[in-house]
């Protein structure tokens, strides 16, 4: 029977806290870069500002998804609501891709347009953004690995992409400022580099969300640990099948264990409960385990 609430509540709290930190910082960065881009007439800064404001939207969706994923199962959703995280990740990726393509189109249209060289203070904004985004990447990457959150890991890589984009913006601003009017197109080229980086990150996010929704088998190392723990249960002779799928921050396992074919149904039933209890205790990330008993055959083993 599936638990009524997630066992790893601390992981959900840590993931939501990381998303909130990112939301606040990206909002501040987005407003700052938007104002700077308008004042300095820098399309690269405007593109980077849209990227940061897009990250605010991403963080909001991730926070909602992590909250909703913790809702207890009900008759219509007996497995719970954890997959909403992967659904959110995939849909956010599509929004980001559409926004990036729109920015890219505007950059191409304005690549030959003449505008004034950006002031020196815009360099400090781009440089500061690169440092802050790399710091966010390091923080969220650590939280994502600790909690197993696909959405948080995807946002972490988005921050790393943003840091690289800011370096591209910095280079574009420098070329425009010191290269003279003949290099005015460098600002739009930097914006296009930002767009390419956004598309790469969004594509990766969409792919990972889709893979999770397709019930791909968990990584071999985790599956091997579960198999070893199940085999350590008294009177379990072998593990015939073991399927483990990820759902949000948690996992579901379906395991077929082989037992003495001569034992009673009641005895076998108890062993099945022993296997389930042992696995749920050993692996907090397991939401539920479905145990099926098979008769042990020395020849098959």
Backbone as CSV, one residue per row, in Angstrom:
resi,resn,N_x,N_y,N_z,CA_x,CA_y,CA_z,C_x,C_y,C_z
1,UNK,0.854,-1.202,0.000,0.000,0.000,0.000,0.883,1.243,0.000
2,UNK,0.538,2.220,-0.857,1.343,3.427,-0.983,1.184,4.320,0.235
3,UNK,2.299,4.908,0.706,2.261,5.799,1.859,1.423,7.029,1.577
4,UNK,0.885,7.615,2.635,-0.002,8.761,2.474,0.763,10.056,2.281
5,UNK,2.034,10.069,2.596,2.818,11.284,2.429,4.258,10.901,2.151
6,UNK,5.039,11.806,1.511,6.423,11.482,1.198,7.254,11.261,2.458
7,UNK,8.162,10.287,2.385,9.027,10.000,3.525,10.140,11.036,3.649
8,UNK,10.607,11.529,2.498,11.744,12.449,2.515,11.283,13.905,2.440
9,UNK,10.506,14.318,3.448,9.991,15.691,3.495,11.135,16.699,3.507
10,UNK,12.238,16.364,4.164,13.382,17.278,4.235,13.921,17.591,2.840
11,UNK,13.886,16.600,1.945,14.368,16.815,0.579,13.472,17.805,-0.157
12,UNK,12.164,17.658,0.020,11.242,18.598,-0.613,11.464,20.014,-0.083
13,UNK,11.646,20.133,1.226,11.856,21.460,1.805,13.141,22.097,1.289
14,UNK,14.198,21.307,1.194,15.471,21.831,0.697,15.345,22.270,-0.761
15,UNK,14.631,21.480,-1.567,14.455,21.820,-2.973,13.629,23.093,-3.134
16,UNK,12.555,23.217,-2.367,11.719,24.422,-2.441,12.499,25.648,-1.983
17,UNK,13.301,25.491,-0.923,14.112,26.611,-0.435,15.107,27.068,-1.514
18,UNK,15.717,26.118,-2.210,16.661,26.461,-3.272,15.953,27.191,-4.407
19,UNK,14.737,26.751,-4.743,13.974,27.412,-5.802,13.587,28.829,-5.397
20,UNK,13.249,29.035,-4.120,12.881,30.371,-3.639,14.072,31.328,-3.700
21,UNK,15.237,30.830,-3.327,16.452,31.656,-3.402,16.699,32.083,-4.846
22,UNK,16.590,31.120,-5.767,16.782,31.437,-7.175,15.761,32.439,-7.692
23,UNK,14.513,32.299,-7.255,13.459,33.219,-7.695,13.785,34.650,-7.275
24,UNK,14.165,34.840,-6.023,14.446,36.189,-5.518,15.635,36.815,-6.246
25,UNK,16.706,36.043,-6.410,17.909,36.580,-7.057,17.654,36.872,-8.532
26,UNK,16.956,35.964,-9.224,16.688,36.181,-10.646,15.758,37.371,-10.870
27,UNK,14.826,37.593,-9.961,13.947,38.745,-10.093,14.749,40.040,-9.999
28,UNK,15.644,40.094,-9.018,16.481,41.285,-8.854,17.402,41.482,-10.065
29,UNK,18.001,40.397,-10.540,18.895,40.493,-11.694,18.124,40.899,-12.945
30,UNK,16.948,40.302,-13.126,16.172,40.596,-14.328,15.775,42.058,-14.403
31,UNK,15.307,42.612,-13.293,14.898,44.026,-13.272,16.101,44.929,-13.517
32,UNK,17.222,44.596,-12.883,18.438,45.409,-13.050,18.919,45.412,-14.495
33,UNK,18.987,44.220,-15.104,19.483,44.121,-16.483,18.490,44.709,-17.484
34,UNK,17.191,44.604,-17.187,16.197,45.196,-18.079,16.347,46.710,-18.111
35,UNK,16.473,47.308,-16.934,16.660,48.765,-16.869,17.969,49.179,-17.540
36,UNK,19.040,48.411,-17.277,20.339,48.741,-17.864,20.308,48.601,-19.383
37,UNK,19.640,47.554,-19.875,19.571,47.348,-21.313,18.814,48.459,-22.019
38,UNK,17.724,48.935,-21.390,16.939,50.024,-21.979,17.736,51.325,-21.983
39,UNK,18.395,51.624,-20.855,19.169,52.873,-20.750,20.376,52.857,-21.681
40,UNK,21.056,51.689,-21.753,22.292,51.602,-22.538,22.036,51.203,-23.989
41,UNK,20.780,50.918,-24.339,20.431,50.478,-25.697,21.221,49.226,-26.097
42,UNK,21.320,48.302,-25.152,22.051,47.053,-25.401,21.062,45.906,-25.576
43,UNK,21.031,45.344,-26.798,20.125,44.232,-27.042,20.587,42.982,-26.303
44,UNK,21.902,42.826,-26.140,22.422,41.663,-25.423,21.970,41.680,-23.964
45,UNK,22.023,42.868,-23.332,21.578,42.978,-21.946,20.074,42.742,-21.839
46,UNK,19.316,43.227,-22.832,17.878,42.987,-22.825,17.568,41.497,-22.958
47,UNK,18.318,40.813,-23.825,18.123,39.366,-23.987,18.445,38.639,-22.692
48,UNK,19.516,39.070,-22.035,19.902,38.452,-20.770,18.871,38.746,-19.681
49,UNK,18.259,39.951,-19.735,17.220,40.298,-18.765,15.990,39.410,-18.946
50,UNK,15.598,39.179,-20.200,14.464,38.297,-20.476,14.764,36.884,-19.976
51,UNK,16.010,36.480,-20.135,16.420,35.154,-19.657,16.247,35.060,-18.143
52,UNK,16.687,36.084,-17.405,16.565,36.076,-15.946,15.108,36.118,-15.501
53,UNK,14.296,36.938,-16.182,12.875,36.995,-15.837,12.184,35.677,-16.186
54,UNK,12.662,35.020,-17.235,12.153,33.692,-17.551,12.484,32.705,-16.446
55,UNK,13.669,32.877,-15.848,14.066,32.020,-14.735,13.158,32.223,-13.520
56,UNK,12.620,33.441,-13.361,11.668,33.697,-12.284,10.423,32.837,-12.500
57,UNK,9.971,32.802,-13.741,8.807,31.974,-14.072,9.113,30.495,-13.832
58,UNK,10.300,30.068,-14.251,10.702,28.672,-14.059,10.707,28.322,-12.570
59,UNK,11.303,29.191,-11.757,11.367,28.932,-10.315,9.963,28.865,-9.710
60,UNK,9.063,29.728,-10.182,7.691,29.716,-9.664,7.006,28.393,-9.976
61,UNK,7.179,27.922,-11.201,6.566,26.647,-11.599,7.161,25.495,-10.805
62,UNK,8.477,25.520,-10.620,9.157,24.455,-9.871,8.665,24.427,-8.418
63,UNK,8.516,25.604,-7.812,8.026,25.675,-6.424,6.621,25.081,-6.331
64,UNK,5.752,25.461,-7.262,4.393,24.919,-7.257,4.421,23.403,-7.461
65,UNK,5.254,22.933,-8.389,5.324,21.496,-8.673,5.813,20.716,-7.458
66,UNK,6.817,21.236,-6.768,7.343,20.555,-5.586,6.314,20.532,-4.458
67,UNK,5.530,21.600,-4.351,4.465,21.618,-3.345,3.371,20.618,-3.701
68,UNK,2.943,20.643,-4.957,1.849,19.773,-5.392,2.254,18.298,-5.348
69,UNK,3.528,18.023,-5.614,4.007,16.634,-5.626,3.873,15.966,-4.266
70,UNK,3.779,16.751,-3.203,3.686,16.189,-1.857,2.245,15.851,-1.445
71,UNK,1.280,16.176,-2.280,-0.104,15.854,-1.946,-0.271,14.342,-1.823
72,UNK,-1.041,13.890,-0.853,-1.206,12.444,-0.658,-1.978,11.800,-1.806
73,UNK,-1.810,10.502,-2.013,-2.558,9.798,-3.057,-4.062,9.866,-2.797
74,UNK,-4.829,9.721,-3.858,-6.282,9.658,-3.740,-6.791,8.584,-4.707
75,UNK,-8.084,8.283,-4.705,-8.590,7.215,-5.581,-8.261,7.404,-7.060
76,UNK,-8.206,8.652,-7.519,-7.881,8.894,-8.934,-6.389,8.898,-9.190
77,UNK,-5.585,9.142,-8.165,-4.122,9.162,-8.295,-3.516,8.282,-7.196
78,UNK,-3.714,6.960,-7.294,-3.243,6.070,-6.227,-1.723,6.040,-6.060
79,UNK,-0.991,6.451,-7.089,0.473,6.482,-6.990,0.998,7.831,-6.509
80,UNK,0.108,8.760,-6.210,0.538,10.078,-5.765,0.626,11.065,-6.923
81,UNK,1.262,12.204,-6.662,1.314,13.303,-7.630,2.747,13.711,-7.965
82,UNK,3.718,12.832,-7.705,5.123,13.216,-7.851,5.529,13.567,-9.276
83,UNK,4.857,12.993,-10.250,5.258,13.222,-11.633,4.987,14.640,-12.111
84,UNK,4.273,15.414,-11.317,4.015,16.792,-11.709,5.326,17.554,-11.870
85,UNK,6.379,17.133,-11.181,7.678,17.806,-11.315,8.225,17.651,-12.730
86,UNK,8.164,16.422,-13.268,8.644,16.180,-14.625,7.764,16.869,-15.657
87,UNK,6.444,16.876,-15.410,5.526,17.566,-16.315,5.841,19.062,-16.345
88,UNK,6.069,19.631,-15.160,6.399,21.056,-15.077,7.705,21.351,-15.805
89,UNK,8.699,20.488,-15.611,9.998,20.697,-16.253,9.863,20.709,-17.777
90,UNK,9.090,19.764,-18.324,8.921,19.681,-19.773,8.174,20.884,-20.331
91,UNK,7.109,21.313,-19.644,6.334,22.451,-20.125,7.099,23.761,-20.005
92,UNK,7.849,23.918,-18.936,8.683,25.115,-18.793,9.713,25.172,-19.907
93,UNK,10.266,24.024,-20.257,11.262,23.971,-21.323,10.691,24.477,-22.643
94,UNK,9.444,24.110,-22.938,8.818,24.572,-24.174,8.636,26.086,-24.179
95,UNK,8.235,26.644,-23.033,8.070,28.101,-22.930,9.405,28.807,-23.131
96,UNK,10.456,28.263,-22.526,11.785,28.860,-22.660,12.264,28.800,-24.112
97,UNK,12.003,27.692,-24.793,12.415,27.550,-26.190,11.716,28.590,-27.066
98,UNK,10.414,28.773,-26.874,9.663,29.762,-27.659,10.187,31.176,-27.397
99,UNK,10.464,31.490,-26.128,10.988,32.823,-25.778,12.362,33.053,-26.400
100,UNK,13.199,32.026,-26.367,14.545,32.156,-26.931,14.484,32.391,-28.442
101,UNK,13.599,31.670,-29.120,13.466,31.857,-30.568,12.991,33.271,-30.900
102,UNK,12.110,33.828,-30.085,11.636,35.197,-30.307,12.777,36.201,-30.142
103,UNK,13.603,35.993,-29.108,14.754,36.876,-28.893,15.732,36.771,-30.062
104,UNK,15.955,35.547,-30.513,16.872,35.340,-31.630,16.396,36.033,-32.894
105,UNK,15.081,35.988,-33.150,14.535,36.648,-34.332,14.751,38.155,-34.267
106,UNK,14.524,38.741,-33.096,14.737,40.179,-32.933,16.212,40.541,-33.092
107,UNK,17.101,39.697,-32.601,18.539,39.963,-32.728,18.952,39.952,-34.196
108,UNK,18.424,39.003,-34.973,18.742,38.941,-36.401,18.225,40.176,-37.122
109,UNK,17.004,40.606,-36.766,16.415,41.788,-37.407,17.217,43.056,-37.121
110,UNK,17.843,43.135,-35.943,18.536,44.362,-35.534,20.053,44.281,-35.694
111,UNK,20.532,43.237,-36.353,21.982,43.028,-36.393,22.716,44.122,-37.167
112,UNK,22.033,44.775,-38.100,22.670,45.860,-38.868,22.243,47.248,-38.400
113,UNK,21.376,47.308,-37.398,20.904,48.613,-36.918,22.010,49.344,-36.166
114,UNK,22.069,50.658,-36.307,23.064,51.468,-35.621,22.536,51.927,-34.261
115,UNK,23.366,51.792,-33.234,23.007,52.310,-31.915,24.278,52.686,-31.174
116,UNK,24.120,53.470,-30.130,25.286,53.988,-29.407,26.025,52.881,-28.665
117,UNK,27.334,53.083,-28.473,28.136,52.120,-27.708,27.681,52.130,-26.254
118,UNK,27.617,50.995,-25.601,27.138,50.928,-24.222,28.114,51.577,-23.241
119,UNK,27.603,52.195,-22.175,28.495,52.812,-21.172,29.268,51.761,-20.395
120,UNK,30.305,52.227,-19.715,31.210,51.317,-19.034,30.527,50.538,-17.916
121,UNK,29.530,51.148,-17.254,28.916,50.487,-16.114,28.169,49.215,-16.504
122,UNK,27.810,49.075,-17.797,27.117,47.858,-18.214,28.026,46.630,-18.102
123,UNK,29.346,46.853,-18.181,30.285,45.735,-18.040,30.211,45.149,-16.636
124,UNK,30.078,46.030,-15.649,30.027,45.560,-14.270,28.760,44.740,-14.017
125,UNK,27.670,45.116,-14.666,26.425,44.348,-14.521,26.595,42.954,-15.093
126,UNK,27.171,42.891,-16.300,27.365,41.581,-16.933,28.323,40.714,-16.124
127,UNK,29.410,41.316,-15.634,30.384,40.552,-14.853,29.783,40.065,-13.537
128,UNK,29.035,40.964,-12.858,28.392,40.570,-11.599,27.385,39.459,-11.802
129,UNK,26.656,39.517,-12.917,25.674,38.471,-13.213,26.346,37.120,-13.393
130,UNK,27.500,37.109,-14.071,28.227,35.854,-14.288,28.635,35.219,-12.960
131,UNK,29.132,36.051,-12.033,29.573,35.545,-10.724,28.379,35.012,-9.926
132,UNK,27.290,35.777,-9.912,26.105,35.366,-9.145,25.506,34.078,-9.704
133,UNK,25.408,33.982,-11.027,24.822,32.801,-11.645,25.663,31.554,-11.401
134,UNK,26.968,31.706,-11.422,27.824,30.554,-11.130,27.655,30.123,-9.680
135,UNK,27.491,31.099,-8.786,27.244,30.759,-7.382,25.929,30.017,-7.214
136,UNK,24.887,30.447,-7.932,23.600,29.755,-7.887,23.718,28.336,-8.440
137,UNK,24.522,28.181,-9.494,24.721,26.842,-10.049,25.332,25.910,-9.013
138,UNK,26.376,26.374,-8.331,27.045,25.542,-7.338,26.082,25.157,-6.209
139,UNK,25.272,26.114,-5.759,24.326,25.864,-4.666,23.231,24.892,-5.086
140,UNK,22.575,25.157,-6.222,21.460,24.310,-6.644,21.918,22.938,-7.126
141,UNK,23.104,22.875,-7.693,23.631,21.574,-8.100,23.816,20.672,-6.889
142,UNK,24.308,21.246,-5.800,24.490,20.466,-4.572,23.142,20.007,-4.014
143,UNK,22.151,20.908,-3.985,20.828,20.546,-3.484,20.161,19.519,-4.405
144,UNK,20.320,19.696,-5.702,19.716,18.774,-6.651,20.253,17.362,-6.510
145,UNK,21.561,17.232,-6.291,22.163,15.916,-6.107,21.724,15.292,-4.784
146,UNK,21.613,16.127,-3.750,21.197,15.616,-2.444,19.754,15.122,-2.449
147,UNK,18.866,15.843,-3.132,17.443,15.521,-3.104,17.004,14.629,-4.256
148,UNK,17.793,14.577,-5.334,17.389,13.826,-6.506,16.345,14.540,-7.340
149,UNK,16.232,15.866,-7.184,15.216,16.641,-7.901,15.675,16.958,-9.321
150,UNK,14.946,16.433,-10.292,15.242,16.715,-11.693,15.068,18.188,-12.000
151,UNK,14.003,18.792,-11.472,13.730,20.197,-11.747,14.834,21.102,-11.193
152,UNK,15.278,20.834,-9.975,16.333,21.659,-9.369,17.656,21.490,-10.121
153,UNK,17.980,20.259,-10.530,19.207,20.045,-11.299,19.138,20.762,-12.640
154,UNK,17.962,20.732,-13.277,17.805,21.413,-14.558,17.973,22.918,-14.397
155,UNK,17.391,23.469,-13.334,17.535,24.906,-13.075,18.989,25.242,-12.754
156,UNK,19.671,24.332,-12.056,21.087,24.562,-11.755,21.891,24.695,-13.045
157,UNK,21.661,23.800,-13.990,22.372,23.874,-15.272,21.951,25.106,-16.058
158,UNK,20.732,25.549,-15.863,20.295,26.786,-16.500,21.109,27.958,-15.971
159,UNK,21.408,27.940,-14.663,22.249,28.996,-14.085,23.667,28.937,-14.649
160,UNK,24.210,27.727,-14.817,25.554,27.615,-15.406,25.545,28.164,-16.832
161,UNK,24.481,27.853,-17.582,24.343,28.392,-18.931,24.262,29.910,-18.903
162,UNK,23.519,30.451,-17.934,23.395,31.908,-17.804,24.746,32.563,-17.518
163,UNK,25.555,31.902,-16.684,26.874,32.456,-16.374,27.725,32.551,-17.636
164,UNK,27.678,31.506,-18.467,28.432,31.522,-19.717,27.872,32.576,-20.674
165,UNK,26.538,32.717,-20.668,25.907,33.735,-21.513,26.360,35.135,-21.118
166,UNK,26.478,35.369,-19.820,26.914,36.688,-19.351,28.333,36.990,-19.805
167,UNK,29.154,35.956,-19.844,30.511,36.151,-20.370,30.464,36.525,-21.847
168,UNK,29.526,35.909,-22.582,29.368,36.249,-24.000,28.890,37.690,-24.156
169,UNK,27.945,38.088,-23.310,27.452,39.473,-23.323,28.591,40.436,-23.012
170,UNK,29.395,40.071,-22.030,30.539,40.910,-21.647,31.478,41.106,-22.830
171,UNK,31.739,40.014,-23.553,32.621,40.109,-24.715,31.997,40.984,-25.800
172,UNK,30.672,40.811,-26.024,29.997,41.616,-27.042,30.018,43.095,-26.708
173,UNK,29.756,43.427,-25.452,29.792,44.823,-25.030,31.183,45.423,-25.206
174,UNK,32.202,44.642,-24.876,33.573,45.129,-25.007,33.940,45.411,-26.449
175,UNK,33.542,44.492,-27.347,33.864,44.674,-28.763,33.181,45.924,-29.312
176,UNK,31.912,46.117,-28.929,31.168,47.288,-29.407,31.785,48.583,-28.875
177,UNK,32.155,48.587,-27.603,32.652,49.819,-26.976,34.013,50.220,-27.521
178,UNK,34.924,49.238,-27.677,36.288,49.585,-28.077,36.584,49.300,-29.552
179,UNK,35.680,48.624,-30.203,35.927,48.330,-31.617,35.423,49.398,-32.558
180,UNK,34.514,50.246,-32.072,33.998,51.313,-32.915,32.744,50.915,-33.666
181,UNK,32.191,51.828,-34.473,30.918,51.609,-35.174,30.910,50.369,-36.067
182,UNK,32.058,50.012,-36.648,32.068,48.865,-37.560,31.823,47.538,-36.840
183,UNK,31.941,47.562,-35.503,31.713,46.337,-34.732,30.376,46.378,-33.983
184,UNK,29.480,47.261,-34.395,28.227,47.444,-33.666,27.378,46.179,-33.652
185,UNK,27.576,45.313,-34.663,26.801,44.070,-34.764,27.173,43.056,-33.685
186,UNK,28.311,43.271,-33.004,28.772,42.292,-32.011,27.782,42.151,-30.855
187,UNK,27.044,43.227,-30.538,26.065,43.169,-29.455,24.959,42.162,-29.792
188,UNK,24.476,42.200,-31.046,23.427,41.263,-31.458,23.967,39.835,-31.571
189,UNK,25.213,39.705,-31.994,25.816,38.373,-32.071,25.912,37.756,-30.673
190,UNK,26.273,38.586,-29.691,26.319,38.105,-28.307,24.933,37.655,-27.857
191,UNK,23.892,38.413,-28.276,22.516,38.021,-27.939,22.171,36.674,-28.558
192,UNK,22.633,36.432,-29.787,22.375,35.150,-30.445,23.081,34.004,-29.715
193,UNK,24.266,34.268,-29.179,24.975,33.256,-28.390,24.165,32.914,-27.140
194,UNK,23.588,33.959,-26.524,22.718,33.738,-25.376,21.547,32.832,-25.771
195,UNK,20.949,33.113,-26.917,19.803,32.327,-27.395,20.192,30.872,-27.604
196,UNK,21.340,30.640,-28.223,21.788,29.261,-28.475,21.980,28.505,-27.159
197,UNK,22.575,29.192,-26.178,22.787,28.556,-24.875,21.455,28.232,-24.201
198,UNK,20.486,29.159,-24.305,19.163,28.929,-23.717,18.499,27.720,-24.377
199,UNK,18.574,27.638,-25.701,17.959,26.531,-26.420,18.584,25.189,-26.017
200,UNK,19.905,25.201,-25.824,20.577,23.963,-25.405,20.114,23.504,-24.034
201,UNK,20.032,24.444,-23.097,19.586,24.103,-21.740,18.131,23.648,-21.732
202,UNK,17.280,24.375,-22.469,15.859,24.027,-22.512,15.647,22.658,-23.155
203,UNK,16.410,22.366,-24.198,16.299,21.060,-24.847,16.683,19.932,-23.910
204,UNK,17.735,20.145,-23.125,18.168,19.135,-22.162,17.101,18.931,-21.081
205,UNK,16.513,20.033,-20.613,15.466,19.961,-19.594,14.254,19.193,-20.111
206,UNK,13.835,19.478,-21.350,12.681,18.795,-21.926,12.957,17.297,-22.077
207,UNK,14.138,16.959,-22.531,14.498,15.552,-22.743,14.466,14.772,-21.427
208,UNK,15.049,15.344,-20.370,15.100,14.646,-19.090,13.696,14.480,-18.495
209,UNK,12.842,15.501,-18.658,11.483,15.374,-18.172,10.718,14.294,-18.917
210,UNK,10.918,14.234,-20.232,10.234,13.226,-21.036,10.708,11.821,-20.678
211,UNK,12.007,11.664,-20.441,12.545,10.357,-20.080,11.920,9.857,-18.780
212,UNK,11.788,10.745,-17.795,11.197,10.333,-16.525,9.743,9.917,-16.703
213,UNK,9.010,10.627,-17.556,7.606,10.288,-17.784,7.451,8.955,-18.503
214,UNK,8.507,8.477,-19.150,8.464,7.208,-19.871,8.880,6.019,-19.000
215,UNK,9.010,6.236,-17.697,9.313,5.154,-16.748,10.631,4.438,-17.059
216,UNK,11.658,5.199,-17.348,12.964,4.598,-17.592,13.490,3.959,-16.309
217,UNK,14.225,2.874,-16.446,14.803,2.190,-15.290,15.804,3.101,-14.576
218,UNK,15.799,3.066,-13.237,16.747,3.863,-12.452,18.177,3.432,-12.770
219,UNK,19.144,4.239,-12.334,20.530,3.939,-12.663,20.968,2.617,-12.038
220,UNK,21.919,1.973,-12.700,22.338,0.610,-12.339,22.835,0.499,-10.901
221,UNK,23.548,1.524,-10.436,24.107,1.462,-9.085,23.000,1.417,-8.032
222,UNK,21.976,2.236,-8.195,20.868,2.260,-7.242,20.093,0.943,-7.276
223,UNK,19.846,0.434,-8.465,19.132,-0.832,-8.610,19.923,-1.971,-7.956
224,UNK,21.242,-1.959,-8.133,22.080,-3.006,-7.549,22.028,-2.972,-6.018
225,UNK,21.970,-1.774,-5.445,21.890,-1.648,-3.984,20.563,-2.215,-3.468
226,UNK,19.487,-1.936,-4.196,18.178,-2.462,-3.787,18.173,-3.985,-3.883
227,UNK,18.735,-4.520,-4.947,18.797,-5.973,-5.124,19.582,-6.632,-3.987
228,UNK,20.710,-6.038,-3.645,21.548,-6.588,-2.581,20.816,-6.581,-1.242
229,UNK,20.098,-5.488,-0.958,19.367,-5.382,0.300,18.226,-6.405,0.355
230,UNK,17.544,-6.601,-0.762,16.455,-7.579,-0.797,16.986,-8.995,-0.572
231,UNK,18.129,-9.311,-1.154,18.722,-10.642,-0.998,19.174,-10.900,0.438
232,UNK,19.380,-9.827,1.200,19.797,-9.988,2.595,18.620,-10.325,3.507
233,UNK,17.403,-10.280,2.987,16.225,-10.634,3.780,16.203,-12.144,4.024
234,UNK,16.028,-12.586,5.261,15.996,-14.027,5.554,14.964,-14.762,4.697
235,UNK,15.369,-15.911,4.168,14.543,-16.835,3.384,14.268,-16.372,1.960
236,UNK,14.875,-15.276,1.531,14.805,-14.881,0.132,15.951,-15.569,-0.598
237,UNK,15.623,-16.440,-1.550,16.646,-17.233,-2.241,17.260,-16.482,-3.433
238,UNK,16.445,-15.706,-4.124,16.946,-15.004,-5.316,15.995,-13.867,-5.660
239,UNK,16.481,-12.954,-6.494,15.654,-11.875,-7.031,15.505,-12.134,-8.522
240,UNK,14.270,-12.395,-8.945,14.038,-12.717,-10.358,13.977,-11.458,-11.213
241,UNK,13.168,-10.493,-10.800,13.028,-9.243,-11.537,13.072,-8.081,-10.560
242,UNK,13.570,-6.947,-11.052,13.588,-5.741,-10.231,13.482,-4.536,-11.147
243,UNK,12.357,-3.856,-11.059,12.132,-2.642,-11.839,12.009,-1.469,-10.879
244,UNK,12.771,-0.423,-11.155,12.761,0.767,-10.301,12.581,1.994,-11.191
245,UNK,11.567,2.775,-10.933,11.306,3.973,-11.736,11.265,5.204,-10.850
246,UNK,11.741,6.305,-11.421,11.788,7.564,-10.696,10.495,8.328,-10.917
247,UNK,9.997,8.956,-9.858,8.810,9.788,-9.937,9.030,11.002,-9.052
248,UNK,9.413,12.119,-9.661,9.750,13.305,-8.871,11.009,13.089,-8.063
249,UNK,10.913,13.336,-6.761,12.065,13.139,-5.875,12.112,11.726,-5.312
250,UNK,11.166,10.889,-5.698,11.043,9.567,-5.099,11.056,8.468,-6.156
251,UNK,11.069,7.223,-5.675,11.131,6.067,-6.566,10.067,5.043,-6.172
252,UNK,9.634,4.267,-7.159,8.782,3.110,-6.941,9.536,1.875,-7.417
253,UNK,9.428,0.784,-6.653,10.119,-0.456,-7.014,9.120,-1.597,-7.145
254,UNK,9.290,-2.414,-8.179,8.546,-3.655,-8.364,9.577,-4.775,-8.360
255,UNK,9.454,-5.688,-7.400,10.461,-6.723,-7.243,9.814,-8.102,-7.158
256,UNK,10.391,-9.054,-7.859,9.961,-10.455,-7.806,11.043,-11.235,-7.068
257,UNK,10.713,-11.757,-5.893,11.686,-12.516,-5.116,11.290,-13.997,-5.122
258,UNK,12.308,-14.862,-5.134,12.081,-16.305,-5.135,12.238,-16.859,-3.717
259,UNK,11.267,-17.702,-3.318,11.270,-18.300,-1.979,11.031,-19.808,-2.114
260,UNK,11.163,-20.505,-1.008,10.929,-21.952,-0.974,9.506,-22.251,-1.463
261,UNK,9.355,-23.045,-2.532,8.023,-23.311,-3.071,7.136,-24.148,-2.144
262,UNK,7.717,-24.765,-1.108,6.945,-25.616,-0.214,6.357,-24.869,0.983
263,UNK,6.739,-23.601,1.165,6.240,-22.878,2.340,4.778,-22.481,2.159
264,UNK,4.107,-22.181,3.271,2.694,-21.821,3.241,2.500,-20.423,2.647
265,UNK,1.274,-20.171,2.236,0.950,-18.850,1.690,1.167,-17.777,2.750
266,UNK,0.773,-18.058,3.987,0.928,-17.088,5.076,2.399,-16.769,5.315
267,UNK,3.242,-17.806,5.278,4.680,-17.610,5.491,5.269,-16.759,4.360
268,UNK,4.895,-17.098,3.129,5.390,-16.324,1.991,4.920,-14.885,2.045
269,UNK,3.678,-14.695,2.480,3.132,-13.340,2.616,3.954,-12.523,3.610
270,UNK,4.367,-13.150,4.699,5.164,-12.465,5.710,6.538,-12.086,5.159
271,UNK,7.115,-12.983,4.370,8.422,-12.679,3.763,8.301,-11.480,2.823
272,UNK,7.204,-11.435,2.071,6.991,-10.295,1.191,6.947,-8.985,1.959
273,UNK,6.270,-9.007,3.105,6.231,-7.803,3.947,7.612,-7.488,4.513
274,UNK,8.382,-8.503,4.849,9.730,-8.290,5.371,10.615,-7.602,4.327
275,UNK,10.493,-8.055,3.073,11.275,-7.451,1.990,10.894,-5.982,1.821
276,UNK,9.597,-5.725,1.779,9.124,-4.343,1.599,9.578,-3.448,2.742
277,UNK,9.385,-3.897,3.980,9.768,-3.091,5.144,11.271,-2.834,5.160
278,UNK,12.031,-3.836,4.790,13.497,-3.697,4.804,13.949,-2.665,3.773
279,UNK,13.369,-2.706,2.576,13.760,-1.774,1.522,13.315,-0.346,1.832
280,UNK,12.094,-0.201,2.341,11.613,1.140,2.676,12.430,1.762,3.802
281,UNK,12.899,0.934,4.699,13.716,1.435,5.805,15.121,1.806,5.343
282,UNK,15.669,1.010,4.421,17.051,1.227,3.965,17.164,2.375,2.978
283,UNK,16.087,2.648,2.214,16.158,3.663,1.155,15.014,4.674,1.334
284,UNK,15.288,5.809,1.982,14.242,6.825,2.220,13.631,7.354,0.925
285,UNK,14.382,7.267,-0.180,13.867,7.785,-1.440,12.837,6.868,-2.090
286,UNK,12.668,5.652,-1.567,11.646,4.747,-2.073,10.285,5.119,-1.494
287,UNK,9.323,5.451,-2.352,7.980,5.795,-1.894,7.184,4.521,-1.601
288,UNK,7.334,3.492,-2.448,6.589,2.265,-2.244,7.287,1.120,-2.963
289,UNK,7.064,-0.098,-2.468,7.657,-1.308,-3.055,6.550,-2.336,-3.241
290,UNK,6.419,-2.847,-4.448,5.465,-3.914,-4.734,6.247,-5.225,-4.841
291,UNK,5.948,-6.171,-3.940,6.686,-7.433,-3.879,5.821,-8.552,-4.432
292,UNK,6.400,-9.322,-5.322,5.725,-10.491,-5.894,6.582,-11.717,-5.595
293,UNK,5.943,-12.792,-5.139,6.663,-14.010,-4.782,6.678,-15.003,-5.933
294,UNK,7.828,-15.640,-6.120,8.012,-16.676,-7.133,8.599,-17.917,-6.464
295,UNK,8.287,-19.105,-6.942,8.899,-20.323,-6.382,10.362,-20.425,-6.787
296,UNK,11.193,-20.718,-5.836,12.630,-20.816,-6.107,12.933,-22.105,-6.876
297,UNK,13.756,-21.951,-7.910,14.216,-23.110,-8.682,15.713,-23.058,-8.781
298,UNK,16.369,-24.097,-8.300,17.838,-24.131,-8.334,18.339,-24.073,-9.763
299,UNK,17.621,-24.703,-10.697,18.049,-24.689,-12.092,17.974,-23.268,-12.680
300,UNK,16.874,-22.565,-12.396,16.742,-21.193,-12.884,17.788,-20.293,-12.276
301,UNK,18.081,-20.483,-11.005,19.066,-19.652,-10.329,20.438,-19.842,-10.930
